[in-house]
């Protein structure tokens, strides 16, 4: 019996077998996610000689910063970074505000067909945005908002931004857990619905806001299909420029050197790392709040 408890553990603690299984699973999952990042960083610092040398695998013989200098120039990094933040942060903020408003309405008010409407909202999450791109393109063209940030902002304001349904569900679950005694006390003091929402409900839902904003930020940042269709050539993001990386590199450096210049894997990895670097910085800065917010917002389904 003691051996069984030592190997498999008890309800209050893990056994040796459980710990080994738990650690092995974490290491395996971590390897799957971290290997591409380590590979990218390692190859981004390799010179052409290191790339052609089969004995140089993970650690470059020297840090070759020229890959990053050429990638910064190819991506037109600073201007496109500011433009990417513009088309990412604005719809993310609008989407979070509208999702909070809608989620609060579903959580705190009773009305006819409430469950049906909530189900329809969640069904929209199952419909890929690519399915609706043609009718939306025609609508936006008739409204004259193509080639502008309004093509992202308008759906966000109407609660139909990228995956808005899941954010509405997060706020719905969050506001349902708030004590009704707070609202009743506010109503006795003469507060209306809007005042209760802005002064009581919103300050008590920072976890839902953090989770919704970060997920929305990442999804808008990585979206290239809709950005290509809606923005045309008027707005360009870093992921869009990364898709044209080889073409832009050849155009810039062949003109400068007046000779044929071939982009190599090290330069491509440097450009890719620079593209995801802002997302990594945001995550590491907000990691503590992000993990805690996921636990509090109920996004895991608990």
N, C-alpha and C positions, 0 to 999 in steps of 0.2 A: 504493500500500500504506500509506504514511504517512497519507494522507487518510482511508482506511478505518479505520485504527486511531484517528485523531483523532475521527472521527464516531461509530464504534460501540464503540471501546475495545478493550481486551484482557481476558484472563482475570483479571488482577490489578487492573484499574482500569476505571472507567466512561468511555465516550466522551461527546462533547457531546450526541449524540442520546439516549443512555441516560440522562444526567443530566436533560435536559429532560423526557423521558417520566416518569422517576421523580418529579421535583418536581411535574409537572403532576398526576400521579395522587394524590400526597399532598395537594396543595392541593384537588383535587376531593373526595376523601374527607373531608378536614377541613371543607370548606364544608358538606357534607351533614350532618355531625354538629354543627357549631358554629352554623350558621344558626338553628336553632330556639332554642338557648340565648340567642344575642344578641337575637333577636326578643322572647323572653320578658322578658329583663332590660330592654330598651328600653321596651316597652309597660307594664311594671310601674311605671315611674316617670312615666308620662304622666297628666296631669290630664284631666278630661272635655273641657276646651277643646282640649287638644292632640290628643285622640282624634278630635274633630270637625273639626279643622283639617287640610285635605289637604296643606298645605305643610310640616307637621311629620311627618317620616317616621321617622328613626332617632333623632335627638337631641332629647329633650324641651326645651321652652323653660325649664323649671325642674324640679328633682327634687321630685316630689310624693310625700312620704313617707306621706301619709294613706292611700294604697292599702295599704301594709304594716301600718299600725296597724289598719285595719279587717279585714285578712286574719288578723292574729294573733288578734283577738277572735273572728272567725267560726270559725276552726279550733280555738279553745281550745288554742293551740299547745303551751305547755309541758306541761300534763298529758297531752295526746295524744302528744307526742313521747316522753315517758317510757314511756307505755303501748306505743307502737310499738316502741321499743327492747327492751322486755320480751318482746314476742311475736316479735321478730326475732332477738335475740342468743341467747336460750336454746335454741331449736331448732337454730340454726346451729352452736352449740358442740357440742350433742349429736350432730348429724348428722356433724360432722367427726370426732369421736372414734370413733363407730361405723364410719364409712367407713374410717378408718385401721386399725381392728381387723380388719375384713373384708378389706381390701386386703392387709394383711400375711399373713393366713391363706392367701389365694389365691397370693401371691407366694412364700411360704417353705415351704409344706407340700404334699406330694403325697398325694392320696387318690382314691378311685374317683369317677368322674363329675365330676371337677374342671372340666374344660373345658365340660361340659354346664351345670353350675351357674353358671359364670362367664357363659356365653352367656345363660342365663335372667335373670341379674342385669342384663345389658346390655339385654335385651329390654324390661325394665320401663321403661327410659328412653324407649322408643318409644311407650309407652302414655300418652296424655294423662291427667293427674289428673282431668279432668272426667268421663272414662269411668267411673272407679271411685268417684265422689263419692256415688252413691246407696247402694251396698252399704256403703261406709265410714260414711255417715251413719247407716244402720240399726245397724251394729255399735257405733258410738260412742254412739248413743242407748241401746242395751241395756246398755252398760258404764257409762253415766251420766257421760261425760266431755265431753259437748257444753257449749258456753258457757264453756269454760275453756281454759287454755293446754295442757292435756293432749291436746287434739285435734291440736295440732301436735307436742307433745313425744313422744307415744307412737309415731307413725310414724317419727320421727327416731331414736328408740332402737332400733326394729326394722329400721333400714336402709331405710326406705321413705319418707323425707322428700322434699321437693321436689328432684327430679333427683338423688337419692342415688347412682344408678348411675354417673353420670359422676365423682363424687367417689371412689367405690370404684375406678374405673379409674385415676384420677390416682394414688392411693396404691399401687395394684397396680404401675403402671409405676415409681413412685419406689422402692419396696422391692425390686423386681427388680434394680435397678442397684446396690444396696448389696453390698459385697464379702462373700462368705460366710466369708472368713477371720476377720472380726470375730466372727461368731456361733460359729465353731468355737473361737476362743480363749476366748470367754466360757463355752462349755460345758466346756472343760477346767478353767476356774476354778470350776466348779460352779454356774454360773448356769442357771436354768430358762428355759422359753419366755417366761413373763410378764416376768421380769426383763430378758431380752434385748430384748423388745418395748419396755418402758418406759424402759430406761436406755441402749439402744444405737440401736434403730431410730427411735424418735420424735425424739430430739435431732438425728438426721441428716436429718429430713424437714421442716424449717421451710418450704421452698418450697411443698410440697404443702399444708401447713396454711394458709398465707396465701392461696393461690389458692382453695382449697375454701371457706374461711370468707368471703372477700369475695364470691364468686359466690353462696354460700348466703345471705349477708346481703342482697344486692340482690334475690334472687328472693323471699325471704320478705317483704321490705319492700314490694315492688310487688304482691304477691299480694292481690287483693281478692275474687275469686270464692269461693275456699275460705274466706277469713276471714269473709265474709258468712254463709255456710252454717254453719260450725262455731262461730263466736263469738256470732252473734245480736246482741243489744244489750248484752251483758255486757262485751265488749271491742271497742274501736274504735281503728283506726289512722288515721294522717294521710291515706293514700291513700283510705281509706273515707270520711273526712270531706270530702275534696276532691270526691268524687262527689256529696255532698249540699251542696256549697258554696253554690249559689244559694238553695236552700231555707233553709239556716241563716242566710245573710246577711239575707234578707228578714225572717225571724222576729226576729232580734236588733235590727236597725236600725229596722224599722217600729215595734217596741214602744218603742224609745227616743225616736224622733222623732215618733211618732204620725202619720206621713204615709207615703205610698208612696215607697219608696226602691228604685231599680233598680240592680242590680249591672252594672258596665261591664267592658269587656275589660281595662282596667288593673288592676282589683281582682282579676279572675280570674287574670291572669298573675302578680300578686304572690303569690296563694295557691298557685299551681302551683310557683313558684320556691321558696317556703318549704318546700314538701313535699319537693322533691328536694335542698334545700340540705344536709341531713345526709349524703346519699350523696356529694355533691360534696366535702364536707369530708373524709370518710373516704378518698376516692380521692386527693385532693391530698396528704394526710398520708402515705399509704402507697404513693404512686405508684412510687417507686424500688423498694421491696420487691416490689410487685405485678408490675412488668414483669420484674424479675429472676427472680421465682418462676415466671412463665409459661415463661420460657426453660429453667429447670432442671427443671420438673415434667413436661415433655413434653406439655403440653396441646395444642400445635400439631400433634402427630402425628409429630414427628421422632423 
